[in-house]
Amino acid sequence: MIYTLGQIIETKKPHVCGNSSWEITRTGVDIKIKCVQCGREIMISKIELDKKIKNK
């Protein structure tokens, strides 16, 4: 999947805060995503992210 800055993605499993929406804030070999509700940011590889998002 191709990711763009500012794109909102939905994960299969919700974050600890109860939200499953994440915003893409950095792309490259690793992708930085930010929780829309609580603002927590994490770095994750593209391969791992592909497994964790809902397919639309």
FENTAMO-V811217 format. One record per pair of residues at least 24 apart in sequence whose C-alpha atoms are under 7 Angstrom apart, sorted by the first residue. I is the first residue (numbers start at 1). J is the second residue. Records with the same first field share a line. If there is no record, write none. Layout:
I = J, J
This chain:
9 = 53
10 = 53, 54
11 = 52, 53, 54
12 = 52, 53, 54
